[in-house]
Amino acid sequence: MNLLPLLTLRYDPMDMYVPTFRLRDVSAPDVTKSYSKQNLASVRILENKIRSSIRREVDKFNQNKLCVALSAGVDSNLILCLLREEFPSLELECINVSFDESNEAIEAEKIAVKKDADFHRVYVENPLRDLPTMINIIGEPRWNVYQYYFIKKAKSISNLLFTGDGGDEVFAGYTFRYKKFLQTSDRNTTTLERAKLYLSCHERDWVPDQHEMFAEEMKFDWSPIYSLLTPYFSNNLKPLDQVILADYNGKLMHDFVPTNDKYFRFFKLQGFSPLLDNDVVELGFDWPSEMKYSTNSNIGKLPLREILQIYAPDSDKKMNVKVGYGMDLVNLWNSFGRETVTMLLDRGRIFEANLIDKNWYLKSLKRIDENADLRYISKMLQILSLEVWYRIFVTSEMSPSHHV
């Protein structure tokens, strides 16, 4: 495990973990080859491929009852709709995880009710409390691994869980980043400049003084980080197709999929996302980005929305803003974060081990107190996860069952 990319990109591209489910390999030549196809598949063909993957998985495991991880967003809503269309009498149990009193869980419940599915809301007041348990399962110092909650809940109900994972990466759902990238990038932008720009669109992953965060012994350098990203931008693809390729081969492949898989294995649960079925992924990358994302309206996942409109006609009125299992970081920091961080890090083992610079920590803590900077809150929680990981796996002084 390489801490430098892990604490900068939020994943380690060199991690050798092999998930049970193998994502289809997609490279720049694959996408270029798709550009040359004369006849693009219709959205109806995409729907049929998603339906086929759903039927195959349900039939394989022969479950009378199955779970769906449901937010109020496009992807999980679509999976629920198609599940219900394919299996009108199947008992569906929808699970939503929320960390505050927002309306997102209320909207998700309305979606479940319309499709004659039971609804379970898992409310987590303090997601940091279970950090040792989650990190022990994942084996990496990351804090944004709260899939734990809906996967754990699903296991208490069924042996099969459906998710909407992959919709953002394959069908252009990260619209809040695309606009900045497209406005700043043009045909004259170099490969390195595009890699840097891509990283600048992921502001929550790193902080401006990232080089000061690591202790001198760690020898942090931005160049190896950029080199991990440049393969996705050293080609003739359109700028947004490059971004989608980088998203797919980055966080999806080395963060989201392995994290889910580790939880599935731990809880002995079968998890499946129809949007990551090999045939669906192939078809998704056959389409150029302009068929998946509208620059005028800044709306993505256009093929998925078109299918969803058939089975949930009023959905698009509410789904133009990305939603999901997010949380209010400032509220988390003020309620539990600062106390938890200072309790463990004021005498942190990661400073004694010369992994993280303590002066940077103290300076960043003061910065958050003065300004509540979201980027530094996110980074501080990541450093907290490193401390927990270190105490579990290196010094063995913290039990995985410990509540922080």
BAGU-808435 format. One record per residue: residue in one letter; x, z, y of N, C-alpha, C in turn. Coordinates in pm, whole numbers, padded with zeros to 5 digits, always signed. Atoms other than C-alpha are relative to their C-alpha. Example, Ala and Ser with C-alpha at 12.3 -4.5 7.8 and 13.67 -1.06 7.14 Angstrom:
BAGU-808435
A+00089+00000-00119+01230+00780-00450+00090+00000+00120S-00082-00006-00119+01367+00714-00106-00077+00073+00109
END
This chain:
BAGU-808435
M+00084+00000-00119+00000+00000+00000+00088+00000+00125N-00077+00012-00122+00142-00107+00335-00082+00055+00117L+00077-00067-00105+00029+00126+00614-00004-00080+00129L-00006+00070-00129+00129-00107+00899-00119-00096+00018P+00120+00083-00015-00136-00378+00838-00129+00079-00021L+00121-00076+00030-00382-00125+00696-00052+00074+00123L+00039-00074-00119-00380+00076+01018-00009-00090+00124T+00008+00095-00111-00379-00239+01234-00114-00099-00020L+00108+00095+00032-00618-00479+01058-00118+00068-00069R+00095-00077+00081-00809-00213+00861-00005-00048-00144Y-00014+00037+00141-00703-00378+00537+00144-00043-00024D-00134+00042+00039-00384-00462+00348-00012-00129-00082P+00015+00128+00072-00373-00833+00252+00084-00009-00126M-00086+00006+00116-00101-00762-00003-00045+00095-00111D+00051-00090+00101-00309-00508-00194-00032-00078-00128M+00013+00073+00125-00307-00611-00559-00125+00039-00080Y+00121-00041+00072-00641-00450-00653-00085-00123-00035V+00081+00113+00046-00853-00692-00857-00141+00050-00028P+00139-00043+00022-01228-00638-00823-00059-00062-00126T+00071+00054+00115-01462-00690-01115-00057-00137+00034F+00056+00127-00046-01628-00962-00913+00108-00076+00076R-00104+00082-00062-01384-01238-00820-00060-00094+00103L+00048+00089-00104-01455-01403-00487+00056-00140-00017R-00047+00137+00005-01432-01779-00480+00113-00020+00101D-00109+00031-00092-01101-01891-00329-00042-00111+00095V+00030+00101-00101-01150-02081-00004+00121-00010+00092S-00115+00023-00086-00860-02234+00187-00033-00109+00101A+00020+00105-00100-00823-02471+00482-00018-00138-00064P+00024+00131+00064-00785-02777+00252-00139-00012-00061D+00135+00004+00056-01113-02681+00082-00102-00035+00106V+00094+00024-00109-01294-02678+00415+00018-00142+00054T-00028+00136-00047-01123-03001+00526-00063-00103-00093K+00060+00090+00098-01237-03169+00205-00152-00006+00019S+00145-00004-00022-01592-03056+00281-00039-00083+00122Y+00027+00079-00119-01570-03221+00623-00028-00147-00034S+00007+00143+00033-01536-03558+00452-00122-00036-00084K+00118+00029+00081-01854-03524+00246-00102-00077+00083Q+00094+00085-00072-02108-03789+00340-00137+00064+00016N+00136-00053-00002-02428-03607+00253+00002+00153-00009L+00004-00145+00000-02469-03244+00353-00124+00048-00076A+00113-00055+00075-02689-03034+00127-00104+00056+00096S+00108-00052-00083-03025-02926+00263-00008+00152-00013V+00022-00144+00005-03125-02569+00340-00081+00036-00124R+00080-00025+00121-03372-02600+00054+00088+00014-00122I-00094-00012+00111-03083-02653-00187+00069+00136+00004L-00060-00132-00014-02920-02339-00049-00095+00107-00051E+00098-00097+00048-03239-02144-00110-00008+00001-00151N+00008+00008+00146-03254-02268-00467+00121+00061-00068K-00121-00058+00058-02895-02165-00531-00003+00153+00009I+00012-00145-00014-02960-01816-00396-00100+00055-00100R+00102-00042+00096-03275-01789-00604+00055-00002-00143S-00057+00013+00134-03088-01908-00913+00093+00116-00031S-00093-00112+00021-02820-01642-00869-00077+00131-00019I+00083-00120+00015-03090-01375-00830-00063+00006-00139R+00063+00004+00132-03273-01484-01145+00102+00032-00110R-00103-00018+00103-02953-01495-01346+00041+00147-00011E-00047-00139+00001-02849-01143-01243-00108+00094-00051V+00109-00087+00046-03190-00983-01297-00022-00018-00150D+00021+00026+00142-03232-01151-01636+00113+00057-00085K-00117-00048+00075-02881-01051-01741-00011+00149-00030F+00000-00145+00017-02940-00679-01692-00136+00056-00038N+00131-00037+00055-03309-00670-01783-00047+00136+00051Q+00042-00126-00062-03403-00393-01539-00147-00008+00043N+00137-00005-00049-03764-00290-01473-00006+00041+00147K-00008-00049-00137-03654-00137-01145+00140-00027+00053L-00133+00020-00059-03372-00235-00913-00001+00035+00148C-00014-00044-00139-03240-00138-00571+00050-00113+00089V-00048+00093-00102-03178-00334-00253+00052+00082+00117A-00054-00063-00121-02947-00212+00023-00059-00074+00119L+00080+00068-00103-03170-00286+00321+00025+00056+00138S-00003-00031-00142-03094-00285+00691-00114-00079+00063A+00103+00080-00066-03316-00451+00951+00053-00138+00035G-00063+00127-00033-03087-00755+00957-00042-00115-00090V+00039+00124+00067-03113-01110+00829+00033+00001-00149D-00050+00021+00137-02906-01095+00509-00077+00079-00104S+00069-00082+00100-03062-00802+00324-00149-00029-00001N+00142+00037-00007-03410-00900+00446-00026-00125-00084L+00014+00124+00077-03361-01248+00298+00007+00027-00150I-00014-00030+00143-03243-01108-00036-00126+00069-00052L+00123-00067+00041-03547-00878-00050-00115-00100-00015C+00108+00101+00004-03783-01169+00028+00011-00087-00124L-00016+00091+00114-03636-01395-00240-00013+00074-00133L+00023-00081+00120-03629-01115-00495-00149+00014-00028R+00144-00016+00018-03997-01057-00437-00067-00132-00038E+00056+00130+00036-04072-01431-00456+00028-00033-00146E-00037+00030+00138-03889-01462-00787-00065+00095-00099F+00051-00102+00092-04024-01139-00938-00111+00079+00069P+00112-00062-00073-04367-01054-00791-00036+00141-00048S+00042-00129+00054-04423-00756-01020+00115+00098-00021L-00116-00087+00021-04072-00611-01031-00002+00117+00097E-00004-00118-00086-04033-00259-00896+00129-00002+00083L-00114+00008-00090-03806-00282-00592+00011+00129+00082E-00026-00123-00074-03650+00024-00430+00104-00030+00108C-00089+00032-00111-03500-00033-00085+00066+00127+00054I-00077-00115-00049-03228+00199+00046+00060-00034+00134N-00058+00016-00133-03132+00236+00410+00079+00124+00034V-00083-00112-00044-02851+00453+00543+00005+00000+00152S-00007-00010-00146-02865+00577+00901+00073+00128+00039F-00082-00111-00047-02649+00811+01104-00053+00059+00130D+00060-00052-00122-02876+00873+01402-00150-00026-00006E+00146+00013-00004-03240+00858+01510-00042-00135+00058S+00032+00131-00055-03238+00488+01604-00120-00061-00072N+00117+00066+00056-03527+00252+01532+00034-00091-00118E-00042+00094+00104-03322+00051+01280-00061+00036-00135A+00057-00043+00127-03440+00258+00984-00152-00020-00002I+00145+00021-00009-03801+00236+01105-00035-00146-00026E+00023+00143+00021-03780-00145+01118+00026-00038-00145A-00031+00030+00140-03618-00156+00773-00114+00044-00091E+00112-00048+00082-03903+00050+00630-00119-00094+00010K+00110+00095-00018-04160-00191+00777+00023-00126-00084I-00034+00118+00079-03977-00480+00610-00027+00027-00148A+00020-00035+00141-03983-00299+00273-00149+00006-00035V+00144-00015+00025-04354-00217+00299-00067-00137-00011K+00060+00134+00003-04442-00582+00371+00027-00071-00131K-00035+00064+00127-04273-00682+00047-00033+00089-00119D+00048-00086+00108-04443-00410-00156+00115+00068-00074A-00116-00069+00057-04117-00222-00209+00002+00144+00049D-00017-00139-00042-04053+00151-00201+00121+00010+00092F-00106-00012-00100-03826+00273+00076+00061+00139-00004H-00073-00127-00001-03560+00545+00074+00095+00000+00119R-00092-00013-00112-03392+00649+00395+00098+00112-00029V-00105-00099+00017-03061+00827+00349+00056+00031+00137Y-00048-00039-00133-02988+01014+00670+00126+00084-00017V-00128-00070+00009-02627+01125+00709+00034+00053+00139E-00026-00058-00132-02577+01364+00996+00148-00006+00036N-00144-00002-00026-02199+01388+00959+00074-00075-00110P-00067+00080+00104-02028+01105+00764+00145+00042-00024L-00138-00045+00021-01688+01273+00810+00007+00111-00104R+00004-00114+00093-01796+01563+00591+00047-00039-00139D-00032+00045+00136-01756+01360+00272+00124-00089-00006L-00116+00088-00006-01437+01181+00379+00097+00022-00117P-00090-00017+00115-01218+01344+00107-00055-00063-00128T+00061+00060+00119-01463+01236-00164+00011-00151+00003M-00003+00145-00012-01481+00880-00035+00141-00054-00011I-00139+00045+00003-01106+00845+00018+00059+00015-00140N-00049-00018+00137-01037+00982-00329-00046-00114-00091I+00051+00112+00080-01256+00707-00478+00067-00131+00040I-00056+00125-00051-01123+00429-00256+00151-00007-00019G-00145-00004+00018-00762+00542-00279+00078-00051+00118E-00066+00049-00121-00685+00425+00075-00044+00083+00121P+00034-00078-00118-00679+00592+00416-00091-00076+00096R+00097+00068-00086-00995+00440+00565-00124+00086+00015W+00117-00085-00024-01293+00610+00721-00130-00078-00001N+00123+00079-00008-01542+00322+00752-00041-00049-00139V+00031+00033+00140-01633+00334+00383-00131+00067-00042Y+00123-00075+00025-01983+00475+00408-00102-00079-00082Q+00083+00060+00105-02126+00224+00159-00026+00102-00112Y+00011-00109+00097-02074+00532-00055-00142+00055-00010Y+00129-00070-00002-02410+00671+00052-00111-00081-00065F+00110+00073+00063-02640+00387-00046+00032-00036-00145I-00036+00027+00140-02444+00313-00365-00026+00124-00086K+00028-00125+00071-02466+00677-00469-00149+00018-00020K+00146-00013+00010-02838+00681-00395-00056-00100-00101A+00048+00104+00092-02891+00355-00585+00019+00043-00146K-00029-00040+00138-02731+00501-00899-00103+00101-00050S+00101-00098+00042-02992+00780-00902-00134-00066-00029I+00128+00070+00016-03265+00513-00917+00007-00107-00107S-00010+00116+00089-03139+00213-01113+00146-00024-00035N-00138+00039+00033-02833+00053-01269+00039-00131+00067L-00027+00129-00064-02855-00259-01051-00035+00007+00148L+00018-00003-00146-02812-00288-00674+00031-00137+00057F-00021+00125-00071-02852-00603-00466+00036+00030+00146T-00038-00014-00141-02683-00636-00125-00002-00137+00067G-00008+00124-00076-02666-00896+00149+00141-00031+00045D-00140+00021-00039-02287-00889+00167+00037-00148-00001G-00051+00137-00005-02116-01213+00266-00071-00089+00098G+00074+00084-00093-02380-01348+00502+00075-00022+00131D-00074+00012-00127-02169-01277+00811+00122-00089-00015E-00126+00073+00017-01848-01421+00670-00019-00145-00039V+00020+00137+00048-01985-01732+00501-00087-00082+00095F+00098+00073-00081-02268-01821+00740+00006+00033+00149A-00028-00017-00144-02120-01722+01079-00092+00102+00066G+00084-00105-00056-02280-01390+01161+00065+00088+00104Y-00068-00088-00096-02015-01225+01381-00002-00061+00140T+00016+00072-00128-02154-01380+01698+00059+00073+00119F-00054-00078-00110-02032-01097+01919+00149-00025+00021R-00142+00034-00017-01675-01222+01860+00022-00147+00029Y-00023+00144-00008-01722-01599+01855+00011-00048+00144K+00006+00051-00138-01803-01647+02223+00135+00017+00069K-00129-00025-00062-01479-01489+02339+00107-00094-00054F-00100+00087+00061-01272-01689+02093-00016-00143+00048L+00025+00140-00037-01434-02023+02176+00024-00026+00148Q-00022+00018-00143-01413-01970+02552+00149-00001+00035T-00142-00015-00031-01042-01892+02534+00087-00101-00075S-00078+00092+00083-00928-02135+02264-00039-00145+00029D+00026+00144-00010-00894-02513+02301+00100-00074-00088R-00086+00080+00088-00709-02799+02130+00149+00019+00030N-00140-00020-00037-00388-02712+02316+00052+00139-00037T-00042-00135+00038-00383-02351+02195+00084-00007-00127T-00089+00005+00117-00096-02299+01951-00054+00086-00113T+00040-00078+00117-00134-02153+01603+00019+00149+00026L-00027-00141-00026+00027-01825+01709-00096+00055+00105E+00093-00045-00103-00190-01804+02019-00139+00022-00056R+00133-00017+00061-00503-01850+01809-00003+00125-00089A-00006-00121+00082-00391-01579+01568-00009+00125+00087K+00005-00114-00093-00335-01343+01861-00140+00014+00060L+00135-00002-00057-00670-01440+02011-00100+00054-00102Y+00087-00050+00107-00844-01378+01678+00011+00152-00009L-00022-00144+00008-00688-01033+01667-00060+00071+00122S+00054-00061-00122-00795-00966+02026-00152+00010-00007C+00145-00007+00017-01154-01030+01917-00042+00110-00099H+00025-00112+00090-01122-00740+01670+00055+00127+00064E-00059-00107-00081-01058-00472+01931-00012+00138-00064R+00018-00133+00061-01187-00181+01721+00108+00030-00105D-00097-00021+00108-00909-00234+01465+00134+00054+00050W-00129-00039-00053-00614-00161+01694-00017+00045+00145V+00004-00047-00139-00530-00011+02033+00117-00064+00075P-00104+00068-00078-00319-00151+02320+00141+00056-00023D-00133-00060+00025-00034+00094+02249+00021+00026-00149Q-00011-00012+00145-00048+00038+01874+00145+00022-00044H-00142-00012+00037+00332+00008+01862+00052+00142+00021E-00042-00138-00026+00360+00364+01998-00062+00098-00099M+00072-00089+00092+00123+00508+01737+00088+00039-00119F-00082-00027+00117+00368+00477+01449+00131+00070+00040A-00131-00062-00022+00677+00697+01423+00109-00107-00008E-00107+00100-00007+01005+00516+01486+00046-00044-00138E-00046+00032+00136+01094+00532+01116-00086-00109-00066M+00090+00099+00059+00795+00308+01040+00034-00142+00045K-00047+00130-00051+00946+00024+01248-00114-00102+00012F+00113+00090-00019+00618-00130+01356+00040-00120+00083D-00027+00125-00072+00637-00493+01469-00125-00087-00012W+00119+00084+00002+00354-00726+01566+00022-00132-00076S-00025+00133+00059+00523-01038+01425-00050-00013-00143P+00053+00014+00137+00446-00967+01055-00153+00002-00005I+00146-00002-00006+00086-00892+01152-00052-00140+00034Y+00042+00135-00039+00053-01227+01326+00022-00100-00114S-00031+00094+00108+00215-01403+01031-00102+00006-00113L+00104-00012+00100-00059-01271+00804-00123-00084+00036L+00119+00070-00048-00320-01448+01019+00024-00148+00026T-00027+00138-00041-00146-01773+01115-00040-00106-00104P+00041+00106+00094-00224-01958+00785-00142-00051+00023Y+00138+00042-00021-00589-01970+00887-00018-00082+00127F+00007+00073-00127-00507-02133+01221+00101-00114+00009S-00098+00109+00002-00228-02373+01124-00056-00119-00076N+00068+00112+00066-00462-02656+01030-00082-00075+00105N+00078+00082-00093-00691-02916+01186-00149+00034+00001L+00140-00040-00002-01014-02727+01137-00047+00026+00143K+00056-00037-00130-01247-02671+01430+00023+00150+00021P-00034-00140-00027-01176-02338+01604-00088+00102-00072L+00087-00099+00062-01483-02157+01474+00012-00002-00152D-00023+00006+00144-01425-02281+01120+00126+00076-00039Q-00121-00079+00025-01079-02128+01145-00031+00149+00001V+00038-00141-00008-01231-01796+01249-00076+00043-00125I+00079-00031+00119-01481-01804+00962+00090+00008-00123L-00096-00002+00111-01198-01884+00719+00081+00129+00001A-00078-00123-00013-00996-01589+00852-00085+00122-00035D+00089-00112+00032-01295-01353+00827-00022+00010-00151Y+00026+00002+00145-01365-01458+00469+00122+00050-00078N-00122-00035+00072-01003-01423+00356+00062+00131+00045G-00052-00126-00052-00949-01103+00554-00081+00118-00046K+00075-00122+00030-01189-00813+00570-00092-00013-00121L+00091+00015+00114-01436-00955+00319+00075+00014-00131M-00073+00006+00126-01179-01024+00048+00082+00126-00027H-00093-00112+00021-00951-00724+00106-00055+00135+00044D+00059-00126-00043-01187-00461+00246-00137+00018-00062F+00138-00022+00041-01559-00499+00186-00022-00014-00151V+00022+00022+00143-01556-00646-00165+00074+00103-00087P-00067-00102+00082-01284-00416-00311-00058+00140+00019T+00057-00133-00023-01439-00109-00146-00129+00017-00078N+00124-00007+00076-01781-00182-00290+00028+00008-00150D-00030+00004+00143-01629-00259-00629+00050+00135-00049K-00051-00132+00040-01447+00075-00640-00114+00101-00012Y+00117-00087+00009-01773+00255-00569-00087-00036-00120F+00081+00043+00115-01960+00047-00827+00061+00051-00130R-00067-00047+00121-01701+00134-01089-00014+00152-00014F+00005-00147+00004-01702+00503-00996-00137+00049-00043F+00136-00044+00032-02080+00535-01015-00060-00073-00121K+00047+00077+00117-02105+00297-01314-00130-00073+00034L+00115+00074-00051-02344+00077-01121+00036-00147+00011Q-00023+00143-00017-02378-00301-01125-00048-00041+00138G+00036+00046-00134-02371-00435-00770+00015-00151+00009F-00005+00147-00009-02439-00796-00677-00052-00046+00135S+00047+00066-00122-02466-01004-00360-00020-00148-00029P+00025+00143+00024-02635-01343-00410+00070-00090+00100L-00065+00083-00102-02472-01466-00087+00149-00019-00029L-00138+00018+00041-02132-01429-00255+00011-00066-00137D-00004+00081+00120-02229-01622-00564+00088-00122+00025N-00096+00110-00019-01967-01894-00618-00065-00128+00053D+00067+00123-00043-02215-02180-00577-00049+00012+00144V+00049-00022-00137-02359-02027-00260+00115-00006+00099V-00117+00003-00087-02013-01974-00109+00050-00144+00018E-00045+00139-00008-01913-02333-00192-00090-00079+00095L+00093+00071-00086-02225-02466-00025+00013+00045+00146G-00015-00052-00135-02177-02238+00275+00119-00059+00072F-00119+00058-00063-01829-02375+00339-00006-00152+00005D+00020+00144-00015-01953-02730+00291-00055-00034+00139W+00060+00024-00131-02141-02694+00618+00100+00032+00112P-00084-00031-00116-01943-02719+00944-00063+00113+00081S+00045-00119-00072-01970-02421+01177-00117-00028+00093E+00109+00028-00093-02205-02600+01419-00137-00001-00068M+00126-00009+00072-02469-02603+01145-00038+00144-00032K+00026-00141+00031-02438-02227+01106-00011+00086+00126Y-00006-00080-00123-02386-02112+01465-00035-00086+00121S+00039+00070-00123-02548-02216+01795+00078+00058+00117T-00075-00048-00117-02311-02193+02092-00092+00024+00118N+00091-00015-00114-02602-02229+02334-00074+00133-00002S+00077-00125+00010-02802-01933+02206+00082+00117-00053N-00087-00102+00059-02509-01743+02050-00068+00069-00119I+00066-00049+00120-02705-01706+01726+00065-00065-00122G-00063+00050+00122-02548-01741+01382-00092+00007-00120K+00071-00002+00128-02657-01765+01019-00127-00085+00005L+00118+00086-00019-02891-02051+01107-00066-00042-00131P+00067+00037+00126-02948-02169+00745-00076+00117-00063L+00066-00116+00057-03031-01816+00632-00127+00034+00078R+00116-00028-00084-03267-01768+00925-00113-00100-00029E+00101+00101+00028-03443-02093+00842-00076+00032-00129I+00067-00039+00124-03513-01976+00488-00086+00124+00023L+00072-00125-00023-03616-01631+00605-00132-00023+00075Q+00120+00030-00077-03868-01780+00847-00119-00038-00089I+00107+00040+00092-04064-01915+00551-00072+00122-00057Y+00055-00116+00070-04115-01573+00393-00022+00121+00090A+00022-00107-00099-04101-01348+00701-00005-00067+00137P+00011+00085-00121-04230-01563+00991+00031+00069+00131D-00025-00070-00126-04195-01293+01256+00140+00061+00007S-00130-00066+00008-03842-01194+01157+00094-00037+00113D-00099+00044-00097-03647-01404+01406-00019+00061+00138K+00025-00063-00129-03809-01229+01701+00081+00128+00014K-00067-00130-00002-03626-00911+01605+00145-00006-00047M-00129+00004+00067-03307-01038+01446+00104-00086+00069N-00101+00077-00073-03107-01208+01720+00120+00085+00037V-00111-00090-00023-02885-00903+01756+00045+00054-00134K-00051-00047+00129-02656-00803+01470-00029+00148-00018V+00025-00139+00034-02764-00482+01301+00063+00028-00135G-00057-00037+00129-02646-00293+00998+00022+00150-00002Y-00020-00143+00014-02519+00043+00890+00108+00048+00098G-00095-00043-00102-02344+00123+01218-00033+00139+00050M+00022-00134-00054-02318+00444+01414+00050+00007+00144D-00041-00026-00137-02276+00576+01766+00129+00081-00004L-00129-00067+00014-01905+00659+01774+00019+00113+00100V-00014-00106-00101-01922+00858+02097-00076+00124-00044N+00080-00113+00048-02199+01075+01956+00067+00068-00120L-00069-00056+00115-02009+01118+01629+00122+00081+00045W-00119-00069-00050-01695+01215+01819-00037+00134+00063N+00039-00122-00071-01874+01468+02038-00062+00103-00094S+00067-00093+00091-02074+01616+01750+00093+00060-00104F-00083-00047+00111-01818+01638+01471+00144-00050+00005G-00129+00066+00010-01525+01405+01526+00115+00077+00060R-00113-00066-00067-01312+01588+01777+00040+00129-00071E-00029-00127+00068-01341+01921+01601+00071-00023-00133T-00059+00029+00131-01259+01771+01261+00143-00053+00016V-00132+00059-00023-00966+01568+01395+00101+00107+00040T-00096-00100-00048-00803+01856+01582+00027+00107-00105M-00019-00101+00105-00858+02098+01293+00107-00043-00100L-00095+00049+00101-00658+01877+01056+00129-00053+00060L-00116+00070-00053-00421+01694+01289+00088+00081+00093D-00087-00080-00087-00295+01966+01521+00124+00047-00075R-00116-00029+00085-00068+02057+01230+00005-00103-00113G+00012+00108+00097-00084+01721+01061+00124-00027-00083R-00111+00034+00091+00129+01635+00760+00056-00140+00032I-00046+00136-00028+00147+01272+00877+00102-00001+00114F-00105-00011-00104+00354+01386+01177+00128+00053-00062E-00117-00056+00068+00585+01593+00959+00069-00106-00086A-00055+00106+00086+00630+01289+00732+00049-00120+00080N-00046+00109-00088+00718+01069+01032-00073-00132-00026L+00082+00119+00011+00432+00829+00975-00063-00036+00134I+00067+00017-00128+00251+00876+01305+00069+00086+00105D-00065-00071-00110+00396+00980+01641-00097+00104+00059K+00090-00105-00048+00250+01315+01749-00024-00009+00150N+00020+00015-00145+00304+01247+02119-00109-00103+00028W+00107+00099-00015+00085+00937+02083-00135+00064-00029Y+00124-00068+00038-00180+01150+01913-00050+00088+00115L+00040-00091-00107-00184+01409+02191-00043-00078+00124K+00035+00084-00115-00190+01141+02461-00135-00068-00021S+00125+00070+00030-00474+00956+02288-00118+00097+00001L+00105-00102-00001-00673+01276+02244-00042+00029+00144K+00029-00024-00142-00647+01340+02617-00074-00119+00060R+00065+00121-00051-00747+00981+02688-00148-00003-00038I+00140-00002+00045-01064+01017+02482-00078+00105+00076D+00068-00106-00075-01150+01343+02655-00035-00045+00142E+00022+00044-00138-01122+01172+02993-00094-00119+00009N+00069+00128-00013-01284+00839+02911-00092-00037-00115A+00079+00032+00120-01451+00842+02564+00019-00145-00042D-00033+00137+00036-01274+00514+02485-00031-00025-00148L+00043+00025+00138-01439+00368+02172+00115-00044-00090R-00111+00049+00081-01121+00197+02056+00087+00116-00048Y-00085-00113+00037-00927+00520+02058-00074+00099-00090I+00078-00082+00094-01209+00712+01892+00010-00058-00140S-00009+00066+00130-01211+00457+01611+00139+00018-00061K-00137-00014+00050-00833+00474+01581+00029+00144-00041M-00023-00140+00033-00834+00854+01583-00066+00036-00134L+00065-00023+00129-01081+00855+01293+00078-00065-00114Q-00085+00063+00100-00853+00616+01110+00122+00087-00030I-00113-00090+00019-00562+00852+01164-00043+00125-00078L+00055-00112+00076-00782+01135+01038-00006-00035-00148S+00009+00041+00141-00842+00939+00718+00138-00006-00065L-00137+00001+00053-00466+00895+00678+00045+00142-00034E-00034-00140+00027-00421+01272+00702-00069+00050-00126V+00073-00043+00120-00690+01332+00442+00061-00065-00124W-00063+00071+00112-00541+01064+00214+00133+00065-00037Y-00132-00058+00023-00195+01220+00252-00012+00136-00070R+00015-00134+00060-00319+01569+00165-00058-00006-00142I+00054+00015+00137-00502+01441-00145+00104-00059-00093F-00083+00078+00092-00252+01193-00289+00149+00031+00008V-00143-00026-00013+00086+01308-00157+00032+00148-00016T-00030-00143+00009+00088+01685-00101-00091+00074-00099S+00096-00058+00096-00207+01753-00336-00056+00134+00045E+00050-00128-00051-00323+02034-00110-00148-00004+00036M+00142+00011-00031-00675+01900-00054-00074-00052-00122S+00084+00043+00112-00941+01870-00319-00094-00111+00048P+00095+00104-00036-01157+01556-00320-00140+00054+00029S+00130-00059-00023-01460+01787-00322-00005+00082+00129H-00007-00076-00125-01345+01954+00001-00083-00069+00108H+00075+00053-00113-01576+01908+00300+00076+00029+00128V-00076-00021-00123-01391+01853+00626-00095+00028+00116
END
